Amino acid sequence: MKLNPQQKSITNSTRRGLRFFDNQPVAQDILTEVIAGLSRPQKVLPAKYFYDEQGSKLFEAITKLPEYYPTRIEINLLRQHREAIAKLLKEDVWLLEYGSGASLKIRLLLQAIKPNCYVPMDISKDFLLASAESLMEDYPWLNVYAACVDYSQPIRLPADMITSAQKLGFFPGSSIGNFSPQEAQVFLQGVRNTLGKDGAMLIGIDLQKDKQVLEAAYNDCQNVTAAFNFNILHHINRVLGTQFNVDYFEHKAIYSEEKSRIEMHLVSTMDQIVRISDSNTADGESKNITFKTGESIHTENSYKYSKKGFTDLVEGAGFEVRECWSDDKDYFAMFYLHCC
Ligand SMILES: C[S@@+](CC[C@H](N)C(=O)[O-])C[C@H]1O[C@@H](n2cnc3c(N)ncnc32)[C@H](O)[C@@H]1O
C-alpha cells in the first residue's frame, strides 16, 4: 500500500462501537481540483463530487428506476452465484467494499461468506456512517470497520486493517466505468497491492449494448438522474461557498459508440460567470469561470466493456479471471478475479 502525502485528517475513532477511519477529502483539495477542472478547454468536474449525503440518496433512488437495469441484474447475479463465490474463498476472509454507498448489495453475500470483518469504503462520510451502523444493527455478529476515503487517490489503510486474512475486494455498481480504461488499470493495480497475494476481487461491469437502452438508463422519465447530475453543483456550492445556479444549466447524457461510454454533462443555458474562491482564507485561490451558452461541464463518464475487453484490462493489472457470470441478455457481468 502506498503512502499518500496528501493525507491530512487521519483519525481512528468509534461511533456507537463502529470502528471508523476518516480520510475524507478536505475543502482545499476539492477547491484545487474544481478550479483545475473548470479551467480546461472542455470543463470537467470529477464524478466523485456527486456524492454528499443528498447525492448518495439520489443514487439510491436511481437504482430503483424502471430504466436503470444494472442494479436489478447485479442483485440477481449475486443471489444466483453467492454460494459459488463463497466456495472459492478461504475460511478467514476480510471483505473490502470500494464505494459501498448504502451497503445493500453486501447483505446478499454476508450469510454465504461470513467474513471476519467488513470494510465499507466511501467518500460520502455521513451516508457511509449511517449505512455502516444500520448494517451493524442488522448483523450483530459482523465486525465493521468503515473508512471514509477517496479511492481515486492512493489509499493508506491504518495498520490494524492490515491483516493476514484473505482479502476479497468488492466493487459493484459498475463504478469502475467512471474511470477511463487507463485509470481503471492503475486503480486495479493499487487494489491488487492492497488485496495481496491471496486476494480476490468481485467486480460488476456494465456491458456494451444498444445505445437506446443505455441512454434511457441515464435519461429517466422522472428526472432523478438529472437531479443527481445537478447535485454536483449543489455539493460544490455547499463545500466551497460558490454560487452556481442550477437553473442556468441543463442535464445531458449521451452514449458515444466510438468511446464506448455514457457521458453526462451540465450544459450552460446562458452566458454566465461564476466566481470560485476559497471562502475559508482571505488570500486563497480564486478564479472567475466563464460559460458561453451551450458550453458544458463534463461531469461523468461511464465506460461500457465487452467481456474480452475487460478481461484484457484486468490481466494487465495483475489479476486473472476465474469466473464471469452475466444475465441472459448479456447486459451486465459479474467478474470474479484472483490476484496473480
Ligand atoms: C455508483 S455508486 C455505487 C453504490 C453501490 N456500491 C452500488 O453498487 O449500488 C458509487 C459509490 O461510490 C462512492 N464513490 C464514488 N467515487 C468515489 C471515490 N473516488 N472514493 C470513494 N468513494 C467513491 C459514492 O459515494 C457511491 O456510494
The ligand as a MOL file (V3000), in Angstrom:
LIG
                    3D

  0  0  0     0  0            999 V3000
M  V30 BEGIN CTAB
M  V30 COUNTS 27 29 0 0 0
M  V30 BEGIN ATOM
M  V30 1 C -22.4370 4.2560 -8.4320 0
M  V30 2 S -22.4710 4.3590 -6.6990 0 CHG=1
M  V30 3 C -22.4940 2.6270 -6.2650 0
M  V30 4 C -23.0150 2.3760 -4.8790 0
M  V30 5 C -23.1210 0.9010 -4.5080 0
M  V30 6 N -21.7920 0.3050 -4.4290 0
M  V30 7 C -23.9460 0.1450 -5.5120 0
M  V30 8 O -23.3850 -0.6750 -6.2270 0
M  V30 9 O -25.1700 0.3580 -5.5580 0 CHG=-1
M  V30 10 C -20.8000 4.8060 -6.3590 0
M  V30 11 C -20.4390 4.8290 -4.8780 0
M  V30 12 O -19.0350 5.0660 -4.7890 0
M  V30 13 C -18.7730 6.2010 -3.9840 0
M  V30 14 N -17.6410 6.8910 -4.6090 0
M  V30 15 C -17.6110 7.4960 -5.8190 0
M  V30 16 N -16.3760 7.9610 -6.0880 0
M  V30 17 C -15.6180 7.6440 -5.0090 0
M  V30 18 C -14.2410 7.8370 -4.6870 0
M  V30 19 N -13.4110 8.4620 -5.5160 0
M  V30 20 N -13.7920 7.3710 -3.4980 0
M  V30 21 C -14.6300 6.7270 -2.6420 0
M  V30 22 N -15.9360 6.5140 -2.8870 0
M  V30 23 C -16.4230 6.9540 -4.0650 0
M  V30 24 C -20.0390 7.0140 -3.9660 0
M  V30 25 O -20.1670 7.7890 -2.8100 0
M  V30 26 C -21.1120 5.9360 -4.0990 0
M  V30 27 O -21.5140 5.4530 -2.8410 0
M  V30 END ATOM
M  V30 BEGIN BOND
M  V30 1 1 1 2
M  V30 2 1 2 3
M  V30 3 1 2 10
M  V30 4 1 3 4
M  V30 5 1 4 5
M  V30 6 1 5 6
M  V30 7 1 5 7
M  V30 8 2 7 8
M  V30 9 1 7 9
M  V30 10 1 10 11
M  V30 11 1 11 12
M  V30 12 1 11 26
M  V30 13 1 12 13
M  V30 14 1 13 14
M  V30 15 1 13 24
M  V30 16 1 14 15
M  V30 17 1 14 23
M  V30 18 2 15 16
M  V30 19 1 16 17
M  V30 20 1 17 18
M  V30 21 2 17 23
M  V30 22 1 18 19
M  V30 23 2 18 20
M  V30 24 1 20 21
M  V30 25 2 21 22
M  V30 26 1 22 23
M  V30 27 1 24 25
M  V30 28 1 24 26
M  V30 29 1 26 27
M  V30 END BOND
M  V30 END CTAB
M  END
